Amino acid sequence: MSLISKNEIKTIKSLSDKKYRDSCGLFAVEGEKMVDEALHSGFKVERIFRKEEIGEQAMSRISSFSTPSPVLAVIRKPDHIAISSYGMLDSILSGGGLFMALDKIRDPGNLGTIIRICDWFGVKALFASDDTVDVFNPKVVQATMGAIFRLRFHYTDIGELCKRVVSGNGRVYGTFLEGENIYSAGLDNGLESPSLVVIGNESEGISREIKGLVTDKINIPPYPDGESGSESLNAAVASAVTIAEFRRRLCT
């Protein structure tokens, strides 16, 4: 049975802290599916620990689960997650496509689920404001169910992103109570120029700064219309409904 050193255990446990993840450039994933996804991606897998090799006690110490998974991998964070270069933004947006931007999303489960949604519906890239929860937070990573290894993701200035989309003859969509019914509104899937869907903070919605840059305000109506029982939709649910409607238009 292979041993795992005390320093390795300390390092892996420390990866639950964002400051440590940032300083060492590493993050961890757990579970056979997640590790397999990592191995088949462009991410660099630094080390794999298996329960049958290091023992159940050691695996319990490094696992973030109440019931330790059979395998854990330590992975190198990719370069250029944060984008400050406008030229790079223009390069990503070139050729059009459907994109999504997150304005101050704070809940790890929401971010992880939104990454899965974007992966499922073929969103070209997902952007997030700097004050959005860390994409390498263990709860985010696990909630993606492997989509984190397939979807292009960047932190950037969402205001500048919106401006670059508009300057490229694209549209910026945002969900608002006063917006047009999404099921009757004109929606552009970005076949010729970029289309960007902005999802706002869980409690405050889209910020005032970004609201002023939205070109198309849309609304997901309750049913029956005007008889909402809930105050609003969860950010991840709103993302799924919105992106699904964009993609549905390609099939009609």
Backbone as CSV, one residue per row, in Angstrom:
resi,resn,N_x,N_y,N_z,CA_x,CA_y,CA_z,C_x,C_y,C_z
1,MET,0.852,-1.195,0.000,0.000,0.000,0.000,0.888,1.245,0.000
2,SER,0.627,2.151,-0.956,1.401,3.385,-1.049,1.049,4.312,0.089
3,LEU,2.018,5.095,0.510,1.799,6.052,1.575,1.567,7.436,1.005
4,ILE,0.847,8.224,1.748,0.672,9.633,1.412,1.257,10.420,2.567
5,SER,2.110,11.366,2.273,2.815,12.089,3.332,1.901,13.072,4.058
6,LYS,2.331,13.464,5.244,1.584,14.447,6.017,1.507,15.771,5.279
7,ASN,2.591,16.126,4.582,2.586,17.371,3.815,1.583,17.322,2.671
8,GLU,1.460,16.150,2.015,0.488,16.012,0.935,-0.935,16.107,1.475
9,ILE,-1.176,15.490,2.618,-2.502,15.577,3.239,-2.830,17.027,3.578
10,LYS,-1.851,17.733,4.153,-2.052,19.138,4.512,-2.330,19.988,3.276
11,THR,-1.579,19.721,2.203,-1.753,20.476,0.961,-3.151,20.276,0.390
12,ILE,-3.587,19.022,0.322,-4.895,18.719,-0.265,-6.022,19.309,0.581
13,LYS,-5.918,19.205,1.883,-6.942,19.783,2.760,-6.984,21.305,2.606
14,SER,-5.822,21.906,2.371,-5.749,23.364,2.216,-6.396,23.845,0.932
15,LEU,-6.601,22.944,-0.033,-7.203,23.333,-1.306,-8.672,23.714,-1.176
16,SER,-9.238,23.510,0.008,-10.606,23.969,0.254,-10.647,25.486,0.433
17,ASP,-9.472,26.093,0.610,-9.358,27.541,0.822,-8.946,28.232,-0.472
18,LYS,-9.700,29.248,-0.889,-9.430,29.937,-2.155,-8.039,30.559,-2.206
19,LYS,-7.613,31.175,-1.098,-6.296,31.810,-1.103,-5.200,30.794,-1.384
20,TYR,-5.351,29.606,-0.834,-4.337,28.580,-1.068,-4.420,28.060,-2.502
21,ARG,-5.633,27.877,-3.019,-5.776,27.445,-4.419,-5.126,28.447,-5.351
22,ASP,-5.327,29.726,-5.068,-4.746,30.768,-5.915,-3.227,30.782,-5.817
23,SER,-2.699,30.608,-4.611,-1.251,30.709,-4.415,-0.502,29.530,-5.036
24,CYS,-1.099,28.332,-4.985,-0.390,27.160,-5.519,-0.884,26.764,-6.906
25,GLY,-1.987,27.356,-7.354,-2.494,27.065,-8.697,-3.055,25.674,-8.868
26,LEU,-3.608,25.113,-7.796,-4.131,23.757,-7.834,-5.570,23.704,-7.323
27,PHE,-6.289,22.658,-7.693,-7.587,22.369,-7.105,-7.786,20.865,-7.131
28,ALA,-8.795,20.383,-6.401,-9.007,18.941,-6.293,-10.385,18.552,-6.810
29,VAL,-10.474,17.334,-7.347,-11.759,16.755,-7.741,-11.842,15.351,-7.158
30,GLU,-13.069,14.907,-6.906,-13.268,13.580,-6.322,-14.296,12.784,-7.109
31,GLY,-14.109,11.470,-7.110,-15.044,10.575,-7.773,-14.497,10.044,-9.082
32,GLU,-14.886,8.813,-9.417,-14.382,8.168,-10.630,-14.723,8.974,-11.884
33,LYS,-15.973,9.461,-11.984,-16.387,10.195,-13.171,-15.617,11.498,-13.324
34,MET,-15.485,12.237,-12.226,-14.795,13.516,-12.292,-13.325,13.341,-12.658
35,VAL,-12.675,12.372,-12.061,-11.263,12.139,-12.358,-11.098,11.675,-13.806
36,ASP,-12.009,10.834,-14.276,-11.945,10.384,-15.670,-12.124,11.560,-16.632
37,GLU,-13.052,12.462,-16.305,-13.255,13.658,-17.137,-11.977,14.490,-17.177
38,ALA,-11.324,14.629,-16.021,-10.094,15.418,-15.950,-8.991,14.804,-16.803
39,LEU,-8.873,13.484,-16.745,-7.831,12.783,-17.498,-8.033,12.904,-19.005
40,HIS,-9.270,13.074,-19.439,-9.563,13.177,-20.866,-9.722,14.622,-21.329
41,SER,-9.332,15.551,-20.473,-9.426,16.969,-20.818,-8.032,17.530,-21.075
42,GLY,-7.996,18.842,-21.316,-6.706,19.494,-21.513,-6.070,19.951,-20.216
43,PHE,-6.725,19.664,-19.083,-6.186,20.050,-17.784,-5.032,19.118,-17.396
44,LYS,-4.069,19.656,-16.674,-2.936,18.855,-16.232,-3.230,18.227,-14.868
45,VAL,-3.301,16.906,-14.829,-3.528,16.181,-13.579,-2.176,15.957,-12.904
46,GLU,-1.997,16.555,-11.740,-0.723,16.477,-11.041,-0.543,15.157,-10.284
47,ARG,-1.613,14.670,-9.636,-1.493,13.468,-8.821,-2.865,12.846,-8.603
48,ILE,-2.924,11.535,-8.594,-4.160,10.809,-8.320,-3.958,9.940,-7.085
49,PHE,-4.924,10.007,-6.179,-4.881,9.195,-4.968,-6.088,8.259,-4.959
50,ARG,-5.829,6.967,-4.802,-6.901,5.974,-4.775,-6.979,5.332,-3.390
51,LYS,-8.201,5.066,-2.949,-8.414,4.548,-1.603,-7.708,3.223,-1.386
52,GLU,-7.706,2.375,-2.415,-7.071,1.074,-2.232,-5.549,1.178,-2.149
53,GLU,-5.007,2.345,-2.551,-3.557,2.530,-2.512,-3.093,3.246,-1.248
54,ILE,-3.878,4.211,-0.780,-3.438,4.985,0.393,-4.174,4.593,1.671
55,GLY,-5.235,3.818,1.523,-5.984,3.388,2.700,-7.194,4.266,2.971
56,GLU,-8.204,3.681,3.583,-9.456,4.400,3.831,-9.275,5.558,4.809
57,GLN,-8.421,5.386,5.805,-8.216,6.447,6.789,-7.598,7.683,6.144
58,ALA,-6.579,7.472,5.317,-5.934,8.603,4.640,-6.899,9.277,3.673
59,MET,-7.697,8.477,2.955,-8.661,9.044,2.021,-9.702,9.874,2.763
60,SER,-10.095,9.427,3.940,-11.055,10.186,4.745,-10.492,11.547,5.134
61,ARG,-9.192,11.609,5.349,-8.559,12.859,5.777,-8.462,13.874,4.640
62,ILE,-8.316,13.394,3.409,-8.174,14.337,2.300,-9.487,14.606,1.582
63,SER,-10.498,13.791,1.810,-11.774,13.953,1.118,-12.606,15.070,1.742
64,SER,-13.354,15.770,0.899,-14.274,16.800,1.393,-15.677,16.232,1.559
65,PHE,-15.846,14.942,1.255,-17.144,14.289,1.373,-17.297,13.640,2.743
66,SER,-18.538,13.523,3.205,-18.787,12.828,4.465,-18.469,11.341,4.324
67,THR,-18.740,10.803,3.131,-18.334,9.441,2.791,-17.280,9.550,1.698
68,PRO,-16.037,9.268,1.993,-14.953,9.476,1.022,-15.167,8.716,-0.279
69,SER,-14.853,9.378,-1.374,-14.939,8.725,-2.680,-13.716,7.823,-2.868
70,PRO,-13.768,6.916,-3.829,-12.651,5.989,-4.013,-11.411,6.601,-4.653
71,VAL,-11.559,7.800,-5.228,-10.418,8.396,-5.925,-10.498,9.919,-5.843
72,LEU,-9.338,10.543,-5.741,-9.223,12.007,-5.706,-8.038,12.409,-6.568
73,ALA,-8.197,13.496,-7.320,-7.103,13.993,-8.160,-6.797,15.445,-7.838
74,VAL,-5.530,15.781,-7.845,-5.082,17.156,-7.700,-4.733,17.661,-9.096
75,ILE,-5.315,18.800,-9.477,-5.238,19.273,-10.857,-4.712,20.698,-10.917
76,ARG,-3.911,20.964,-11.926,-3.364,22.295,-12.141,-4.428,23.204,-12.755
77,LYS,-4.615,24.382,-12.180,-5.564,25.338,-12.739,-5.043,25.826,-14.093
78,PRO,-5.917,25.952,-15.095,-5.456,26.414,-16.405,-5.068,27.886,-16.380
79,ASP,-4.230,28.267,-17.328,-3.837,29.665,-17.465,-4.983,30.477,-18.076
80,HIS,-4.917,31.788,-17.891,-5.826,32.732,-18.553,-7.289,32.537,-18.173
81,ILE,-7.555,32.097,-16.929,-8.936,32.060,-16.454,-9.472,33.488,-16.330
82,ALA,-8.634,34.395,-15.820,-9.004,35.809,-15.729,-8.533,36.540,-16.974
83,ILE,-9.426,37.292,-17.591,-9.097,38.025,-18.812,-9.218,39.525,-18.567
84,SER,-8.131,40.234,-18.792,-8.156,41.697,-18.706,-7.842,42.317,-20.063
85,SER,-7.458,41.472,-21.019,-7.111,41.947,-22.355,-8.356,42.042,-23.228
86,TYR,-8.638,43.252,-23.709,-9.795,43.428,-24.581,-9.600,42.713,-25.909
87,GLY,-8.346,42.593,-26.321,-8.062,41.874,-27.553,-8.441,40.407,-27.444
88,MET,-8.200,39.819,-26.261,-8.573,38.420,-26.057,-10.089,38.256,-26.039
89,LEU,-10.788,39.237,-25.435,-12.249,39.190,-25.449,-12.767,39.222,-26.873
90,ASP,-12.220,40.128,-27.675,-12.646,40.231,-29.073,-12.382,38.934,-29.820
91,SER,-11.267,38.285,-29.506,-10.928,37.025,-30.167,-11.949,35.936,-29.834
92,ILE,-12.353,35.860,-28.567,-13.330,34.849,-28.149,-14.694,35.117,-28.787
93,LEU,-15.056,36.394,-28.880,-16.365,36.765,-29.415,-16.420,36.713,-30.937
94,SER,-15.269,36.682,-31.578,-15.239,36.719,-33.035,-15.933,35.502,-33.634
95,GLY,-16.635,35.731,-34.710,-17.346,34.639,-35.372,-18.726,34.391,-34.796
96,GLY,-19.109,35.188,-33.795,-20.428,35.045,-33.210,-20.533,33.889,-32.247
97,GLY,-21.766,33.526,-31.921,-22.017,32.456,-30.973,-22.887,32.937,-29.822
98,LEU,-23.383,31.993,-29.055,-24.193,32.313,-27.877,-23.306,32.216,-26.639
99,PHE,-23.286,33.283,-25.854,-22.451,33.374,-24.667,-23.320,33.678,-23.455
100,MET,-22.789,33.408,-22.275,-23.482,33.771,-21.040,-22.522,34.486,-20.113
101,ALA,-23.059,35.456,-19.348,-22.260,36.190,-18.369,-22.984,36.191,-17.031
102,LEU,-22.235,36.018,-15.960,-22.791,35.973,-14.610,-22.364,37.211,-13.837
103,ASP,-23.341,37.954,-13.338,-23.103,39.198,-12.622,-23.259,38.958,-11.127
104,LYS,-22.135,38.693,-10.455,-22.087,38.524,-8.993,-22.870,37.312,-8.482
105,ILE,-22.726,36.179,-9.138,-23.336,34.953,-8.640,-22.506,34.458,-7.453
106,ARG,-23.143,34.213,-6.317,-22.408,33.900,-5.093,-22.552,32.451,-4.639
107,ASP,-23.587,31.771,-5.053,-23.848,30.416,-4.560,-23.081,29.374,-5.373
108,PRO,-22.238,28.566,-4.728,-21.453,27.559,-5.458,-22.313,26.580,-6.259
109,GLY,-23.428,26.158,-5.663,-24.299,25.223,-6.366,-24.877,25.826,-7.627
110,ASN,-25.233,27.108,-7.568,-25.756,27.782,-8.754,-24.708,27.843,-9.860
111,LEU,-23.486,28.243,-9.505,-22.441,28.341,-10.518,-22.166,26.982,-11.150
112,GLY,-22.027,25.958,-10.320,-21.759,24.632,-10.865,-22.863,24.152,-11.793
113,THR,-24.106,24.390,-11.412,-25.238,23.977,-12.245,-25.299,24.771,-13.531
114,ILE,-25.013,26.065,-13.463,-25.018,26.901,-14.674,-23.937,26.439,-15.640
115,ILE,-22.792,26.024,-15.129,-21.742,25.489,-16.003,-22.250,24.245,-16.725
116,ARG,-22.957,23.366,-16.023,-23.540,22.167,-16.651,-24.550,22.560,-17.715
117,ILE,-25.374,23.559,-17.423,-26.391,24.017,-18.370,-25.734,24.547,-19.645
118,CYS,-24.711,25.382,-19.476,-24.021,25.951,-20.640,-23.353,24.863,-21.469
119,ASP,-22.789,23.887,-20.812,-22.168,22.757,-21.513,-23.226,21.977,-22.291
120,TRP,-24.367,21.731,-21.666,-25.445,20.946,-22.297,-25.978,21.641,-23.543
121,PHE,-26.167,22.949,-23.471,-26.777,23.686,-24.571,-25.758,24.301,-25.526
122,GLY,-24.509,23.932,-25.403,-23.506,24.368,-26.363,-23.202,25.853,-26.343
123,VAL,-23.247,26.467,-25.156,-22.855,27.870,-25.039,-21.360,27.969,-25.332
124,LYS,-20.979,28.947,-26.128,-19.602,29.033,-26.608,-18.609,29.335,-25.492
125,ALA,-19.004,30.183,-24.551,-18.144,30.495,-23.397,-19.000,31.111,-22.308
126,LEU,-18.599,30.882,-21.073,-19.268,31.452,-19.905,-18.306,32.411,-19.224
127,PHE,-18.771,33.647,-19.008,-17.968,34.664,-18.333,-18.577,34.966,-16.969
128,ALA,-17.755,35.429,-16.044,-18.248,35.778,-14.714,-17.510,37.008,-14.198
129,SER,-18.205,37.812,-13.424,-17.577,38.979,-12.796,-16.572,38.508,-11.753
130,ASP,-15.626,39.366,-11.437,-14.573,38.998,-10.487,-15.127,38.648,-9.108
131,ASP,-16.289,39.197,-8.758,-16.877,38.925,-7.442,-17.872,37.771,-7.473
132,THR,-17.852,36.997,-8.541,-18.601,35.742,-8.582,-17.804,34.689,-7.817
133,VAL,-18.494,33.714,-7.235,-17.840,32.660,-6.465,-16.739,31.980,-7.298
134,ASP,-15.705,31.513,-6.638,-14.571,30.880,-7.311,-14.996,29.591,-8.012
135,VAL,-14.691,29.485,-9.286,-15.082,28.316,-10.070,-14.396,27.039,-9.586
136,PHE,-13.271,27.172,-8.855,-12.552,25.999,-8.368,-12.890,25.665,-6.909
137,ASN,-13.890,26.336,-6.378,-14.444,25.962,-5.078,-14.911,24.505,-5.171
138,PRO,-14.578,23.653,-4.198,-14.947,22.234,-4.288,-16.427,21.985,-4.564
139,LYS,-17.304,22.812,-3.981,-18.736,22.638,-4.208,-19.125,22.973,-5.637
140,VAL,-18.465,23.975,-6.212,-18.716,24.330,-7.611,-18.247,23.192,-8.521
141,VAL,-17.025,22.762,-8.296,-16.423,21.720,-9.134,-17.290,20.472,-9.156
142,GLN,-17.723,20.010,-7.984,-18.524,18.790,-7.934,-19.888,19.000,-8.581
143,ALA,-20.467,20.195,-8.435,-21.784,20.465,-9.013,-21.758,20.487,-10.534
144,THR,-20.584,20.717,-11.114,-20.498,20.725,-12.586,-20.589,19.328,-13.185
145,MET,-20.350,18.302,-12.379,-20.386,16.912,-12.849,-19.487,16.682,-14.063
146,GLY,-18.353,17.376,-14.081,-17.379,17.194,-15.154,-17.427,18.249,-16.235
147,ALA,-18.493,19.050,-16.276,-18.623,20.070,-17.324,-17.538,21.133,-17.219
148,ILE,-16.953,21.315,-16.040,-15.884,22.288,-15.867,-14.696,21.980,-16.770
149,PHE,-14.545,20.729,-17.175,-13.428,20.337,-18.028,-13.747,20.480,-19.516
150,ARG,-14.981,20.852,-19.834,-15.379,20.971,-21.239,-15.749,22.387,-21.654
151,LEU,-16.278,23.173,-20.728,-16.779,24.504,-21.064,-15.701,25.570,-20.890
152,ARG,-15.627,26.471,-21.846,-14.694,27.592,-21.727,-15.247,28.579,-20.706
153,PHE,-14.440,28.911,-19.694,-14.884,29.769,-18.593,-13.826,30.833,-18.318
154,HIS,-14.290,32.086,-18.117,-13.366,33.173,-17.812,-13.978,34.164,-16.830
155,TYR,-13.135,34.722,-15.961,-13.514,35.885,-15.166,-13.086,37.120,-15.954
156,THR,-13.961,38.128,-15.976,-13.626,39.344,-16.703,-14.536,40.478,-16.247
157,ASP,-14.295,41.671,-16.769,-15.141,42.832,-16.511,-16.408,42.683,-17.359
158,ILE,-17.538,42.389,-16.728,-18.761,42.124,-17.476,-19.249,43.371,-18.212
159,GLY,-19.033,44.544,-17.631,-19.410,45.772,-18.321,-18.655,45.929,-19.627
160,GLU,-17.354,45.707,-19.592,-16.548,45.806,-20.809,-16.938,44.716,-21.800
161,LEU,-17.248,43.525,-21.293,-17.693,42.436,-22.165,-18.943,42.843,-22.929
162,CYS,-19.913,43.424,-22.221,-21.149,43.862,-22.879,-20.860,44.887,-23.965
163,LYS,-19.955,45.806,-23.679,-19.592,46.834,-24.659,-18.944,46.214,-25.892
164,ARG,-18.101,45.200,-25.681,-17.434,44.550,-26.814,-18.449,43.787,-27.674
165,VAL,-19.449,43.198,-27.024,-20.495,42.483,-27.766,-21.270,43.464,-28.649
166,VAL,-21.659,44.582,-28.073,-22.426,45.578,-28.824,-21.592,46.181,-29.950
167,SER,-20.315,46.445,-29.679,-19.446,47.006,-30.717,-19.229,46.024,-31.855
168,GLY,-19.462,44.740,-31.573,-19.364,43.708,-32.614,-20.703,43.410,-33.251
169,ASN,-21.644,44.367,-33.131,-22.996,44.247,-33.710,-23.812,43.122,-33.085
170,GLY,-23.477,42.785,-31.833,-24.206,41.741,-31.146,-25.281,42.277,-30.224
171,ARG,-25.980,41.371,-29.555,-27.058,41.714,-28.635,-26.705,41.262,-27.225
172,VAL,-27.139,42.055,-26.237,-26.952,41.708,-24.829,-28.339,41.557,-24.209
173,TYR,-28.643,40.345,-23.755,-29.952,40.046,-23.177,-29.847,39.951,-21.660
174,GLY,-30.881,40.450,-20.981,-30.948,40.344,-19.532,-32.374,40.125,-19.106
175,THR,-32.564,39.366,-18.025,-33.921,39.092,-17.544,-34.343,40.131,-16.505
176,PHE,-35.527,40.718,-16.737,-36.085,41.749,-15.869,-37.595,41.564,-15.761
177,LEU,-38.169,42.004,-14.648,-39.617,41.909,-14.477,-40.345,42.701,-15.549
178,GLU,-39.744,43.826,-15.976,-40.381,44.670,-16.991,-39.992,44.275,-18.410
179,GLY,-39.275,43.160,-18.553,-38.830,42.739,-19.868,-39.936,42.140,-20.717
180,GLU,-39.629,41.952,-22.002,-40.581,41.356,-22.939,-40.664,39.850,-22.703
181,ASN,-41.847,39.309,-22.841,-42.069,37.868,-22.678,-41.080,37.096,-23.546
182,ILE,-40.273,36.231,-22.925,-39.216,35.523,-23.654,-39.768,34.642,-24.769
183,TYR,-41.017,34.176,-24.614,-41.580,33.244,-25.583,-42.110,33.932,-26.845
184,SER,-42.220,35.258,-26.777,-42.647,36.001,-27.965,-41.582,36.992,-28.434
185,ALA,-40.547,37.184,-27.621,-39.478,38.129,-27.979,-38.600,37.564,-29.095
186,GLY,-38.009,38.463,-29.850,-37.045,38.037,-30.856,-35.727,37.686,-30.190
187,LEU,-35.229,36.503,-30.440,-33.985,36.039,-29.811,-32.974,35.678,-30.890
188,ASP,-31.761,36.174,-30.737,-30.687,35.934,-31.699,-29.699,34.938,-31.104
189,ASN,-29.521,33.792,-31.752,-28.601,32.761,-31.275,-27.147,33.045,-31.608
190,GLY,-26.891,34.201,-32.191,-25.506,34.575,-32.462,-24.904,33.881,-33.663
191,LEU,-25.720,33.577,-34.657,-25.213,32.870,-35.832,-24.281,33.743,-36.673
192,GLU,-24.458,35.060,-36.584,-23.612,35.961,-37.369,-22.773,36.881,-36.491
193,SER,-23.313,37.313,-35.371,-22.588,38.173,-34.423,-22.895,37.686,-33.009
194,PRO,-22.073,38.036,-32.035,-22.242,37.462,-30.692,-23.544,37.856,-30.006
195,SER,-24.137,36.901,-29.290,-25.287,37.151,-28.432,-24.887,36.770,-27.013
196,LEU,-25.160,37.658,-26.062,-24.763,37.458,-24.681,-25.982,37.496,-23.766
197,VAL,-26.148,36.462,-22.961,-27.217,36.414,-21.963,-26.600,36.676,-20.590
198,VAL,-27.094,37.696,-19.894,-26.574,38.059,-18.578,-27.535,37.566,-17.496
199,ILE,-26.986,36.861,-16.518,-27.756,36.390,-15.369,-27.257,37.131,-14.132
200,GLY,-28.191,37.705,-13.382,-27.816,38.537,-12.246,-27.717,37.802,-10.924
201,ASN,-27.301,38.539,-9.916,-27.144,38.036,-8.551,-28.439,37.419,-8.026
202,GLU,-28.292,36.395,-7.191,-29.443,35.638,-6.688,-30.489,36.502,-5.985
203,SER,-30.063,37.521,-5.259,-31.017,38.338,-4.505,-31.245,39.723,-5.092
204,GLU,-30.252,40.248,-5.806,-30.344,41.618,-6.304,-30.555,41.713,-7.805
205,GLY,-30.412,40.618,-8.509,-30.574,40.653,-9.956,-29.382,41.287,-10.647
206,ILE,-29.594,41.763,-11.849,-28.527,42.391,-12.633,-28.236,43.780,-12.059
207,SER,-26.965,44.085,-11.874,-26.565,45.359,-11.268,-26.931,46.544,-12.163
208,ARG,-27.007,47.720,-11.549,-27.396,48.927,-12.284,-26.447,49.217,-13.438
209,GLU,-25.154,49.029,-13.195,-24.159,49.288,-14.255,-24.414,48.413,-15.469
210,ILE,-24.629,47.131,-15.236,-24.825,46.208,-16.359,-26.203,46.400,-16.992
211,LYS,-27.185,46.731,-16.183,-28.532,46.967,-16.701,-28.519,48.020,-17.805
212,GLY,-27.695,49.062,-17.625,-27.612,50.122,-18.618,-26.963,49.687,-19.920
213,LEU,-26.333,48.514,-19.930,-25.665,48.024,-21.139,-26.465,46.935,-21.846
214,VAL,-27.563,46.505,-21.233,-28.417,45.476,-21.836,-29.187,46.070,-23.006
215,THR,-29.155,45.419,-24.151,-29.876,45.913,-25.330,-31.285,45.337,-25.424
216,ASP,-31.506,44.152,-24.831,-32.799,43.488,-24.924,-33.215,42.955,-23.550
217,LYS,-34.253,43.556,-22.971,-34.770,43.095,-21.687,-35.846,42.039,-21.930
218,ILE,-35.656,40.878,-21.319,-36.619,39.802,-21.480,-37.124,39.351,-20.106
219,ASN,-38.237,38.652,-20.116,-38.871,38.217,-18.873,-39.376,36.788,-19.036
220,ILE,-39.154,35.969,-18.004,-39.712,34.619,-17.979,-41.030,34.711,-17.209
221,PRO,-42.158,34.639,-17.885,-43.442,34.838,-17.202,-43.852,33.618,-16.384
222,PRO,-44.557,33.844,-15.274,-45.096,32.719,-14.507,-46.326,32.183,-15.219
223,TYR,-46.822,31.083,-14.737,-48.076,30.557,-15.291,-49.059,30.312,-14.160
224,PRO,-50.295,30.821,-14.289,-50.781,31.724,-15.336,-50.075,33.086,-15.252
225,ASP,-49.960,33.754,-16.376,-49.258,35.027,-16.439,-49.867,36.014,-15.441
226,GLY,-49.010,36.633,-14.634,-49.463,37.617,-13.675,-49.864,37.048,-12.335
227,GLU,-49.757,35.722,-12.166,-50.150,35.092,-10.904,-48.985,34.325,-10.284
228,SER,-47.861,35.015,-10.131,-46.671,34.377,-9.588,-46.835,34.045,-8.113
229,GLY,-46.521,32.804,-7.741,-46.564,32.415,-6.340,-45.222,32.641,-5.671
230,SER,-44.146,32.591,-6.449,-42.797,32.814,-5.938,-42.317,34.184,-6.366
231,GLU,-41.408,34.737,-5.581,-40.894,36.070,-5.892,-40.067,36.066,-7.162
232,SER,-39.269,35.007,-7.352,-38.413,34.930,-8.537,-37.928,33.496,-8.710
233,LEU,-37.252,33.264,-9.827,-36.671,31.954,-10.093,-35.236,31.904,-9.581
234,ASN,-34.804,30.728,-9.197,-33.409,30.489,-8.861,-32.542,30.847,-10.077
235,ALA,-31.330,31.363,-9.833,-30.461,31.809,-10.927,-30.159,30.693,-11.913
236,ALA,-29.915,29.488,-11.407,-29.622,28.365,-12.295,-30.856,27.966,-13.096
237,VAL,-32.025,27.980,-12.459,-33.267,27.647,-13.167,-33.536,28.685,-14.257
238,ALA,-33.367,29.959,-13.923,-33.566,31.022,-14.913,-32.608,30.858,-16.092
239,SER,-31.380,30.457,-15.811,-30.396,30.221,-16.872,-30.861,29.110,-17.799
240,ALA,-31.350,28.018,-17.214,-31.784,26.867,-18.010,-32.974,27.223,-18.887
241,VAL,-33.962,27.897,-18.315,-35.157,28.265,-19.083,-34.783,29.205,-20.228
242,THR,-33.922,30.177,-19.925,-33.542,31.171,-20.937,-32.756,30.544,-22.078
243,ILE,-31.706,29.807,-21.753,-30.874,29.213,-22.801,-31.641,28.159,-23.590
244,ALA,-32.514,27.418,-22.925,-33.318,26.415,-23.625,-34.213,27.077,-24.662
245,GLU,-34.768,28.250,-24.333,-35.631,28.943,-25.295,-34.824,29.459,-26.479
246,PHE,-33.613,29.957,-26.234,-32.761,30.372,-27.347,-32.521,29.192,-28.277
247,ARG,-32.144,28.057,-27.730,-31.829,26.893,-28.565,-33.058,26.310,-29.239
248,ARG,-34.226,26.410,-28.588,-35.456,25.912,-29.196,-35.748,26.631,-30.517
249,ARG,-35.379,27.910,-30.565,-35.631,28.688,-31.788,-34.868,28.141,-32.987
250,LEU,-33.752,27.466,-32.711,-32.982,26.892,-33.831,-33.666,25.667,-34.425
251,CYS,-34.623,25.108,-33.686,-35.282,23.876,-34.121,-36.643,24.128,-34.737
252,THR,-37.057,25.395,-34.789,-38.393,25.708,-35.308,-38.297,26.477,-36.609
